[in-house]
Amino acid sequence: MKYVYILLGFIFLALGIVGIFLPLLPTTPFLLLTLFFFAKGSTRLETWFLGTSIYQKHLKSFNERRAMSKKTKIVILAFASLMLLIGFYFTPSVVGRSIIALLIVVKYWFFLFWIKTEEESEVDSVQRERMENE
């Protein structure tokens, strides 16, 4: 099972890297999955991933404080909502549409009530502090 976690970690890492350059793929969820699967599969790969610039730039604040800036939340919600609404429009069955509608509600509930919102000044001060420590 350890090798399956490692394989899934690399697959989601590749998708996350592609998502940095393609606006159609969301980067953050794929990189979160990468972190999860590397943590399950190999402490060495988890440690390596935590030291990469990809992690530092895209995930560190969320992973450490479970918070995102308002701008980041809006971008992720807008993109995910657009993709789900396109799927909702083209789904002919009532069951499929109901599932998509439920996903939209759960997604907004999670982003609004579970993930804290950091003000931009907090994010800037954390980044400045991190740069001073390096």
N, C-alpha and C positions, 0 to 999 in steps of 0.2 A: 504494500500500500504506500510505503514511503516513496517509491519511485513514481507512482501515479501522481502524488502530490507535487513532486519536483517537476514532472512533465507538465502538469497543469500550470504550475508557477511560471515556467518558461513560455508556455502558450499565451498566458495572460500578459506576461511582460512584453512579448512581441506585439500583441494587440494594443497594449498601452502606448508603446513607442510609436506605432503607426498612428494611433489616435492623437499624438502630439502634432503630427503634420496634417492629418486629415480631419476636417471639422465634422465629418459624419460619425466618427467613433469617439465616444467619451473616454478620456484618458483616466480620470480619477478612479472610476469603478474597477477598471481592469488592473490598475496598479494596486488597489486595495486587495483585490483577489490574489495578485502576485505575492503581496506581503503575507496574506493568510496562508497560501499554499506553501510558500517557502518556510514559514514558521512551523507548519505541520510536518514538512518533509525533511528539512535539514537546517540545523542551527548555523552551520557554516554559510549556506546560501542566504539565510535570513540576515546574518551579520553583514555579508557582502552587499545585499540589497539596501540595507539601512545606511550604508556608507556611500551609495551612488548619488550623483547629482540629480538624477531623476527623482529619487525619493525625497531628497532635500528640497527640491523646488515644488513638487506637486503634492506630497503627502505628509510631510513632517508635521506641519501645524495641526492637521486633522488627526493624525495618529497620536500625537502627544496630548492635545487639549480637547479633542473631540469637538472642534469648532472650525467654522469656515467664515470667510469674509462675506458680507452681503452680496458683493459683486460675484463671487464664485458661486454662491447659492443660486443667484438669479440665472447665471449662464447655464449651470447644470440643469436647473428646473426647466428653463425655456427649451433647451435642446431635447431633453427627455420627454417633455410634454408634447413637443412637435412630433417626435417619432411615434409616440403612443397615439396621438390624435390621427396621424396618417393611417396607422394600423386600424384604429377604430373606424375610420371612414371606409376603408376597403374590406373590412370584415363583414361578411354577409349574415353570419349567424348571431342570434340573440345571446347565446351562451358566450361566444367569443367577445362580443361587445361588452357584456357584463364583466367578464374577467379583466378586460382592458380598463374599463371604468373603475373597477376595484383597485387595480394597480395604480391608477392616477391618484385616487384618494389616499391610498397607503403611502405613496411617494411624497405627496404634499404633507401629510401628517408627520411622517418621519423627518422631513427637512425642516418643518416649522416648529416641531415640539421636541425632537430628540437631538438635533444637531444645534449647538449653540451658535449664535451669530456674533462674530468679533467685529468691532469697529475697525476701519482702515488704520486708524492711529495705533491700535493695539498690535495689528499685524506688522506695521512699520517698525514699532519699537521692538518687537520680538526679532524681526529680521536684523535690525541694527545691533541688538545685543548678541545675536548669533555671529555676526560679522566681527564684532569686537573680540569674541572668544576664540576666533580662528586665528 
